[in-house]
Amino acid sequence: MGLFNVTHPASFVLTGIPGLESTHSWLAGPLCVMYAVALGANVLILQAVRVEPSLHEPMYYFLSMLSFSDVAMSMATLPTVLRTFCLNARNIAFDACLIQMFLIHSFSMMESGILLAMSFDRYVAICDPLHYATVLTNEVIAGIGVAVMARSFIILFPLPFLFKRLPICRSNVLSHSYCLHPDMIKLACADITINSIYGFFVLLSTFGLDMIFIFLSYVLILHSVMAIASRKERLKALNTCVSHILVVLAFYVPMIGVSVVHRFGKHAPRFVHVLMSNVYLFVPPVLNPLIYSAKTKEIRRAIIRMFRPVKM
């Protein structure tokens, strides 16, 4: 018998927000606005970094990586979310669901890795400014970007195959309008211990370590800033970190909230679980470009120049 010679449904049935089915058509409008903002604002930042010479610096290269991951995440969820809420078309083919699951988890892990790289950028800029240009060269930045993508692909590559070996015979109805590994393995009628252990290992070895290193980088940054004699210079140094801190909070706070609700909120209403997952996936791609556009004057100026008519 082959490894994957098990019972699988031809398709899964996606769910919007349980208990709020009658409002799905009303929710479609805000969701479309969120996707438009996420895609439009992040593409604007990518274009601004590309065409504006003053933004050809490590900090903005990392920001463009973050915008790319946000665009990719939005594109990964957009087809099924809009089909579910706008057209009430809830079916997704089994293999398409596996691909979406892999992409969502991969781009989420990429974003975590990019946030860690951005914290390293801030650490070098503040704690070792004289060597900033020699440490973060274009080759090093490109290498970090490739490493972040490779980590996501290599670590998550086994996930679809680990799921495919499980027979699905209870139901084919998922709890979200997109495919997530923790949601999918609940439908298996076999031992899911290996999947659960591997999922927990992935969570700790990537997101967990990233959070620890980001925290440590800011401990070192704070220690270095406190050694600066001038109060004005201390505030100036800390101000360069505000955007990154806000983006880190926008990414990790919903993720921790999802984990807490999943582990300890078993008696919470079902829509709470779904709502927390939606916040985790939909909010960061919307907030990230808005935060950097609002808090970084160089980004604002570059975007304004892009729309300013050229004088003849």
C-alpha beads as a LAMMPS data file, in Angstrom:
LAMMPS data file: protein, C-alpha beads

312 atoms
311 bonds

1 atom types
1 bond types

-500.0 500.0 xlo xhi
-500.0 500.0 ylo yhi
-500.0 500.0 zlo zhi

Masses

1 110.0

Atoms # bond

1 1 1 0.000 0.000 0.000
2 1 1 1.369 3.432 -0.952
3 1 1 2.127 6.103 1.579
4 1 1 -0.743 8.322 0.395
5 1 1 -3.198 5.514 -0.432
6 1 1 -5.733 6.847 2.079
7 1 1 -9.208 8.331 1.946
8 1 1 -9.325 12.011 0.997
9 1 1 -12.329 14.139 0.004
10 1 1 -12.269 15.619 -3.492
11 1 1 -12.691 19.058 -1.942
12 1 1 -13.049 20.940 1.333
13 1 1 -15.885 23.286 2.265
14 1 1 -14.749 26.664 3.583
15 1 1 -16.604 28.668 6.226
16 1 1 -16.978 32.408 6.681
17 1 1 -17.714 33.486 10.250
18 1 1 -19.873 30.895 12.070
19 1 1 -23.110 32.353 13.396
20 1 1 -22.779 35.452 11.229
21 1 1 -23.636 33.891 7.868
22 1 1 -26.424 36.423 7.260
23 1 1 -23.884 39.278 7.407
24 1 1 -21.382 37.802 4.943
25 1 1 -22.594 40.002 2.093
26 1 1 -22.154 43.061 4.327
27 1 1 -18.677 41.948 5.382
28 1 1 -17.619 41.565 1.754
29 1 1 -17.335 45.360 1.335
30 1 1 -14.932 45.970 4.256
31 1 1 -12.895 42.927 3.230
32 1 1 -12.521 44.285 -0.313
33 1 1 -11.407 47.640 1.129
34 1 1 -8.838 45.894 3.359
35 1 1 -7.440 43.929 0.430
36 1 1 -7.321 47.064 -1.741
37 1 1 -5.431 48.968 0.988
38 1 1 -3.053 46.060 1.680
39 1 1 -2.218 45.488 -1.979
40 1 1 -2.220 49.153 -3.054
41 1 1 -0.207 50.530 -0.117
42 1 1 2.406 47.763 -0.197
43 1 1 2.852 48.036 -3.965
44 1 1 3.296 51.807 -3.500
45 1 1 6.109 51.211 -1.000
46 1 1 7.764 48.669 -3.304
47 1 1 7.630 51.154 -6.179
48 1 1 8.871 54.037 -3.991
49 1 1 11.908 52.028 -2.846
50 1 1 12.592 50.979 -6.432
51 1 1 12.532 54.435 -8.045
52 1 1 13.781 56.689 -5.232
53 1 1 17.612 56.696 -4.937
54 1 1 17.504 58.074 -1.378
55 1 1 15.693 54.880 -0.282
56 1 1 18.414 52.563 -1.592
57 1 1 19.547 51.782 1.953
58 1 1 19.394 48.578 4.061
59 1 1 16.431 49.713 6.171
60 1 1 14.275 50.317 3.089
61 1 1 15.434 47.159 1.313
62 1 1 14.178 45.196 4.327
63 1 1 10.962 47.235 4.264
64 1 1 10.448 46.287 0.611
65 1 1 10.891 42.615 1.594
66 1 1 8.201 43.094 4.241
67 1 1 5.884 44.709 1.689
68 1 1 6.496 41.849 -0.736
69 1 1 5.580 39.258 1.917
70 1 1 2.418 41.242 2.754
71 1 1 1.398 41.347 -0.920
72 1 1 2.102 37.614 -1.244
73 1 1 0.097 36.807 1.901
74 1 1 -2.854 38.882 0.665
75 1 1 -2.755 37.171 -2.731
76 1 1 -2.640 33.738 -1.059
77 1 1 -5.860 34.313 0.897
78 1 1 -7.737 36.667 -1.460
79 1 1 -9.282 34.113 -3.904
80 1 1 -10.974 31.911 -1.303
81 1 1 -11.934 34.720 1.091
82 1 1 -13.675 36.787 -1.593
83 1 1 -15.316 33.705 -3.144
84 1 1 -16.656 32.715 0.289
85 1 1 -17.955 36.121 1.332
86 1 1 -18.938 37.619 -2.037
87 1 1 -20.144 34.642 -4.068
88 1 1 -20.896 32.088 -1.340
89 1 1 -18.696 29.694 -3.363
90 1 1 -17.231 27.679 -0.539
91 1 1 -15.648 24.614 -2.167
92 1 1 -11.894 24.291 -2.664
93 1 1 -10.155 21.313 -4.260
94 1 1 -8.104 19.105 -1.922
95 1 1 -4.749 19.818 -3.610
96 1 1 -5.535 23.545 -3.946
97 1 1 -6.183 23.620 -0.199
98 1 1 -2.797 22.000 0.478
99 1 1 -1.073 24.584 -1.723
100 1 1 -2.873 27.479 -0.004
101 1 1 -1.996 26.073 3.423
102 1 1 1.686 25.856 2.459
103 1 1 1.718 29.388 1.021
104 1 1 -0.044 31.003 4.002
105 1 1 2.266 29.411 6.559
106 1 1 5.338 30.101 4.387
107 1 1 4.618 33.806 3.911
108 1 1 3.768 34.163 7.593
109 1 1 7.120 32.613 8.519
110 1 1 8.860 34.827 5.965
111 1 1 7.352 37.912 7.595
112 1 1 8.625 36.804 11.000
113 1 1 12.117 36.307 9.572
114 1 1 12.049 39.710 7.874
115 1 1 11.013 41.390 11.143
116 1 1 14.024 39.741 12.787
117 1 1 16.288 41.012 9.991
118 1 1 14.857 44.513 10.449
119 1 1 15.639 44.382 14.181
120 1 1 19.235 43.433 13.295
121 1 1 19.327 46.434 10.950
122 1 1 18.216 48.735 13.792
123 1 1 20.744 47.134 16.167
124 1 1 23.672 47.761 13.798
125 1 1 22.464 51.290 12.928
126 1 1 22.277 52.345 16.591
127 1 1 24.902 50.221 18.352
128 1 1 27.590 50.188 15.644
129 1 1 26.801 53.082 13.267
130 1 1 30.391 53.468 11.988
131 1 1 30.301 49.957 10.488
132 1 1 26.670 50.075 9.314
133 1 1 27.522 50.389 5.609
134 1 1 30.237 47.734 5.739
135 1 1 28.171 45.201 7.737
136 1 1 24.905 45.517 5.784
137 1 1 26.172 45.486 2.225
138 1 1 23.885 44.708 -0.713
139 1 1 25.313 41.168 -0.830
140 1 1 24.582 40.596 2.866
141 1 1 21.029 41.945 2.504
142 1 1 20.399 39.722 -0.523
143 1 1 21.800 36.747 1.409
144 1 1 19.485 37.460 4.350
145 1 1 16.513 37.650 1.985
146 1 1 17.400 34.318 0.362
147 1 1 17.960 32.717 3.799
148 1 1 14.540 33.902 5.032
149 1 1 12.800 32.429 1.966
150 1 1 14.828 29.192 2.084
151 1 1 14.052 28.700 5.781
152 1 1 10.320 28.977 5.152
153 1 1 10.390 26.576 2.209
154 1 1 12.645 23.942 3.809
155 1 1 10.946 23.856 7.217
156 1 1 7.398 23.802 5.841
157 1 1 8.023 21.528 2.850
158 1 1 7.123 18.334 4.822
159 1 1 3.816 19.788 6.061
160 1 1 1.592 18.990 3.026
161 1 1 3.009 15.450 2.866
162 1 1 2.478 14.869 6.588
163 1 1 -1.136 15.914 6.131
164 1 1 -1.650 13.912 2.939
165 1 1 -0.849 10.649 4.735
166 1 1 -3.858 11.188 7.048
167 1 1 -7.264 9.756 6.118
168 1 1 -10.109 12.304 6.173
169 1 1 -13.398 10.608 6.950
170 1 1 -15.172 12.699 9.589
171 1 1 -16.119 15.810 7.651
172 1 1 -14.741 18.061 4.935
173 1 1 -15.916 21.369 6.438
174 1 1 -13.147 23.736 7.557
175 1 1 -13.576 26.519 10.132
176 1 1 -12.146 29.369 8.034
177 1 1 -12.406 30.905 4.585
178 1 1 -8.867 29.646 3.861
179 1 1 -6.821 26.534 4.634
180 1 1 -4.667 26.305 7.781
181 1 1 -2.803 23.232 9.031
182 1 1 -4.224 23.234 12.618
183 1 1 -7.754 23.466 11.205
184 1 1 -7.236 20.748 8.594
185 1 1 -5.751 18.095 10.896
186 1 1 -8.878 18.266 13.091
187 1 1 -10.737 16.502 10.256
188 1 1 -8.420 13.468 10.294
189 1 1 -9.669 10.163 11.655
190 1 1 -6.181 8.897 12.493
191 1 1 -3.431 9.681 14.977
192 1 1 -2.264 13.281 14.390
193 1 1 0.524 13.241 16.994
194 1 1 3.311 13.566 14.408
195 1 1 1.576 16.525 12.742
196 1 1 0.961 18.224 16.086
197 1 1 4.540 17.708 17.295
198 1 1 5.998 18.919 14.007
199 1 1 3.692 21.964 13.990
200 1 1 4.755 22.792 17.554
201 1 1 8.419 22.346 16.608
202 1 1 7.991 24.720 13.651
203 1 1 6.289 27.292 15.874
204 1 1 9.013 27.236 18.530
205 1 1 12.031 26.959 16.211
206 1 1 10.982 29.839 13.955
207 1 1 8.437 32.266 15.410
208 1 1 9.547 31.568 18.991
209 1 1 13.263 32.070 18.295
210 1 1 12.543 35.123 16.121
211 1 1 10.628 36.763 18.993
212 1 1 13.433 36.006 21.445
213 1 1 16.122 37.478 19.170
214 1 1 14.000 40.557 18.402
215 1 1 13.540 41.107 22.124
216 1 1 17.276 40.669 22.779
217 1 1 18.162 43.091 19.982
218 1 1 16.003 45.761 21.594
219 1 1 17.530 45.087 25.013
220 1 1 20.941 45.793 23.460
221 1 1 19.582 48.819 21.579
222 1 1 18.085 50.251 24.775
223 1 1 21.333 49.664 26.641
224 1 1 23.265 51.500 23.914
225 1 1 20.764 54.374 23.741
226 1 1 20.839 54.899 27.512
227 1 1 24.598 55.455 27.249
228 1 1 24.057 58.481 24.997
229 1 1 24.526 61.666 27.016
230 1 1 22.183 63.933 25.057
231 1 1 18.456 63.425 25.706
232 1 1 17.686 64.756 22.231
233 1 1 20.004 62.219 20.616
234 1 1 18.502 59.398 22.709
235 1 1 15.007 60.263 21.527
236 1 1 16.207 60.601 17.950
237 1 1 17.767 57.121 18.080
238 1 1 14.683 55.552 19.641
239 1 1 12.404 57.280 17.141
240 1 1 14.051 55.335 14.303
241 1 1 12.781 52.135 15.964
242 1 1 9.147 53.175 16.548
243 1 1 7.822 51.981 13.164
244 1 1 9.501 48.605 13.525
245 1 1 8.244 48.138 17.097
246 1 1 4.666 48.912 16.017
247 1 1 4.898 46.477 13.090
248 1 1 6.313 43.762 15.375
249 1 1 3.394 44.281 17.779
250 1 1 0.877 44.231 14.904
251 1 1 2.265 40.858 13.796
252 1 1 3.032 39.017 17.038
253 1 1 0.198 40.191 19.335
254 1 1 -2.582 38.723 17.107
255 1 1 -0.474 35.569 16.595
256 1 1 -0.075 35.102 20.361
257 1 1 -3.792 35.827 20.768
258 1 1 -4.638 33.095 18.242
259 1 1 -2.359 30.627 20.061
260 1 1 -3.868 31.450 23.478
261 1 1 -7.445 31.128 22.192
262 1 1 -6.582 27.877 20.412
263 1 1 -4.886 26.328 23.464
264 1 1 -6.999 27.654 26.339
265 1 1 -10.215 28.976 24.802
266 1 1 -11.826 25.654 23.931
267 1 1 -15.129 26.828 25.434
268 1 1 -15.070 30.198 23.688
269 1 1 -17.651 30.721 20.904
270 1 1 -16.471 29.357 17.564
271 1 1 -16.612 32.757 15.887
272 1 1 -14.012 34.073 18.388
273 1 1 -11.444 31.559 17.077
274 1 1 -12.237 32.507 13.479
275 1 1 -12.189 36.241 14.214
276 1 1 -8.776 36.035 15.908
277 1 1 -7.341 34.100 12.957
278 1 1 -8.746 36.673 10.535
279 1 1 -7.179 39.520 12.520
280 1 1 -3.819 37.699 12.485
281 1 1 -3.859 37.217 8.695
282 1 1 -5.624 40.363 7.467
283 1 1 -4.538 43.186 9.800
284 1 1 -0.690 43.215 9.478
285 1 1 -0.670 43.597 5.644
286 1 1 -2.995 46.602 6.060
287 1 1 -1.245 48.215 9.035
288 1 1 2.406 47.703 8.033
289 1 1 2.503 50.117 5.063
290 1 1 0.293 52.627 6.886
291 1 1 2.616 52.614 9.913
292 1 1 5.767 53.100 7.844
293 1 1 4.127 55.747 5.644
294 1 1 2.903 57.677 8.695
295 1 1 6.065 57.375 10.811
296 1 1 8.815 57.565 8.164
297 1 1 9.083 60.927 6.435
298 1 1 11.430 59.563 3.751
299 1 1 8.743 57.102 2.631
300 1 1 6.087 59.839 2.673
301 1 1 8.240 62.168 0.592
302 1 1 9.051 59.443 -1.937
303 1 1 5.369 58.554 -2.368
304 1 1 4.403 62.228 -2.748
305 1 1 7.123 62.707 -5.382
306 1 1 5.766 59.713 -7.305
307 1 1 2.387 61.448 -7.687
308 1 1 3.713 64.972 -8.172
309 1 1 3.392 66.088 -11.811
310 1 1 6.717 66.497 -13.585
311 1 1 7.404 70.136 -14.459
312 1 1 7.980 70.766 -18.176

Bonds

1 1 1 2
2 1 2 3
3 1 3 4
4 1 4 5
5 1 5 6
6 1 6 7
7 1 7 8
8 1 8 9
9 1 9 10
10 1 10 11
11 1 11 12
12 1 12 13
13 1 13 14
14 1 14 15
15 1 15 16
16 1 16 17
17 1 17 18
18 1 18 19
19 1 19 20
20 1 20 21
21 1 21 22
22 1 22 23
23 1 23 24
24 1 24 25
25 1 25 26
26 1 26 27
27 1 27 28
28 1 28 29
29 1 29 30
30 1 30 31
31 1 31 32
32 1 32 33
33 1 33 34
34 1 34 35
35 1 35 36
36 1 36 37
37 1 37 38
38 1 38 39
39 1 39 40
40 1 40 41
41 1 41 42
42 1 42 43
43 1 43 44
44 1 44 45
45 1 45 46
46 1 46 47
47 1 47 48
48 1 48 49
49 1 49 50
50 1 50 51
51 1 51 52
52 1 52 53
53 1 53 54
54 1 54 55
55 1 55 56
56 1 56 57
57 1 57 58
58 1 58 59
59 1 59 60
60 1 60 61
61 1 61 62
62 1 62 63
63 1 63 64
64 1 64 65
65 1 65 66
66 1 66 67
67 1 67 68
68 1 68 69
69 1 69 70
70 1 70 71
71 1 71 72
72 1 72 73
73 1 73 74
74 1 74 75
75 1 75 76
76 1 76 77
77 1 77 78
78 1 78 79
79 1 79 80
80 1 80 81
81 1 81 82
82 1 82 83
83 1 83 84
84 1 84 85
85 1 85 86
86 1 86 87
87 1 87 88
88 1 88 89
89 1 89 90
90 1 90 91
91 1 91 92
92 1 92 93
93 1 93 94
94 1 94 95
95 1 95 96
96 1 96 97
97 1 97 98
98 1 98 99
99 1 99 100
100 1 100 101
101 1 101 102
102 1 102 103
103 1 103 104
104 1 104 105
105 1 105 106
106 1 106 107
107 1 107 108
108 1 108 109
109 1 109 110
110 1 110 111
111 1 111 112
112 1 112 113
113 1 113 114
114 1 114 115
115 1 115 116
116 1 116 117
117 1 117 118
118 1 118 119
119 1 119 120
120 1 120 121
121 1 121 122
122 1 122 123
123 1 123 124
124 1 124 125
125 1 125 126
126 1 126 127
127 1 127 128
128 1 128 129
129 1 129 130
130 1 130 131
131 1 131 132
132 1 132 133
133 1 133 134
134 1 134 135
135 1 135 136
136 1 136 137
137 1 137 138
138 1 138 139
139 1 139 140
140 1 140 141
141 1 141 142
142 1 142 143
143 1 143 144
144 1 144 145
145 1 145 146
146 1 146 147
147 1 147 148
148 1 148 149
149 1 149 150
150 1 150 151
151 1 151 152
152 1 152 153
153 1 153 154
154 1 154 155
155 1 155 156
156 1 156 157
157 1 157 158
158 1 158 159
159 1 159 160
160 1 160 161
161 1 161 162
162 1 162 163
163 1 163 164
164 1 164 165
165 1 165 166
166 1 166 167
167 1 167 168
168 1 168 169
169 1 169 170
170 1 170 171
171 1 171 172
172 1 172 173
173 1 173 174
174 1 174 175
175 1 175 176
176 1 176 177
177 1 177 178
178 1 178 179
179 1 179 180
180 1 180 181
181 1 181 182
182 1 182 183
183 1 183 184
184 1 184 185
185 1 185 186
186 1 186 187
187 1 187 188
188 1 188 189
189 1 189 190
190 1 190 191
191 1 191 192
192 1 192 193
193 1 193 194
194 1 194 195
195 1 195 196
196 1 196 197
197 1 197 198
198 1 198 199
199 1 199 200
200 1 200 201
201 1 201 202
202 1 202 203
203 1 203 204
204 1 204 205
205 1 205 206
206 1 206 207
207 1 207 208
208 1 208 209
209 1 209 210
210 1 210 211
211 1 211 212
212 1 212 213
213 1 213 214
214 1 214 215
215 1 215 216
216 1 216 217
217 1 217 218
218 1 218 219
219 1 219 220
220 1 220 221
221 1 221 222
222 1 222 223
223 1 223 224
224 1 224 225
225 1 225 226
226 1 226 227
227 1 227 228
228 1 228 229
229 1 229 230
230 1 230 231
231 1 231 232
232 1 232 233
233 1 233 234
234 1 234 235
235 1 235 236
236 1 236 237
237 1 237 238
238 1 238 239
239 1 239 240
240 1 240 241
241 1 241 242
242 1 242 243
243 1 243 244
244 1 244 245
245 1 245 246
246 1 246 247
247 1 247 248
248 1 248 249
249 1 249 250
250 1 250 251
251 1 251 252
252 1 252 253
253 1 253 254
254 1 254 255
255 1 255 256
256 1 256 257
257 1 257 258
258 1 258 259
259 1 259 260
260 1 260 261
261 1 261 262
262 1 262 263
263 1 263 264
264 1 264 265
265 1 265 266
266 1 266 267
267 1 267 268
268 1 268 269
269 1 269 270
270 1 270 271
271 1 271 272
272 1 272 273
273 1 273 274
274 1 274 275
275 1 275 276
276 1 276 277
277 1 277 278
278 1 278 279
279 1 279 280
280 1 280 281
281 1 281 282
282 1 282 283
283 1 283 284
284 1 284 285
285 1 285 286
286 1 286 287
287 1 287 288
288 1 288 289
289 1 289 290
290 1 290 291
291 1 291 292
292 1 292 293
293 1 293 294
294 1 294 295
295 1 295 296
296 1 296 297
297 1 297 298
298 1 298 299
299 1 299 300
300 1 300 301
301 1 301 302
302 1 302 303
303 1 303 304
304 1 304 305
305 1 305 306
306 1 306 307
307 1 307 308
308 1 308 309
309 1 309 310
310 1 310 311
311 1 311 312
